């Protein structure tokens, strides 16, 4: 399935765009939990420019792993596979690091 948030980029453009996060389009989207209940809005996204992977999104100060989120670009919604109480008890966002990634994965009980 094609990712609606990532533009097609030629290899010549990669160096020029390494600092740009293509997932900022999600900012302002509504975040829903696994049951469809509103959790808040996406404040910002954390993107690994080297691998081109969206690592997590942050809504209402709560980081959510991006591995299994579902994006509905047409309706500006993101659905996370976690319950609202688990999202709201997530660790405070930190600068991206291997240690924070492991802590966030442990919180959501996702494999590392």
PyMOL commands that set and color helices and strands:
alter all, ss='L'
color gray80, all
select helices_A, chain A and resi 11-17+22-26+84-88+98-107
alter helices_A, ss='H'
color red, helices_A
select strands_A, chain A and resi 30-32+38-48+53-59+62-65+70-72+77-79
alter strands_A, ss='S'
color yellow, strands_A
deselect
rebuild
show_as cartoon
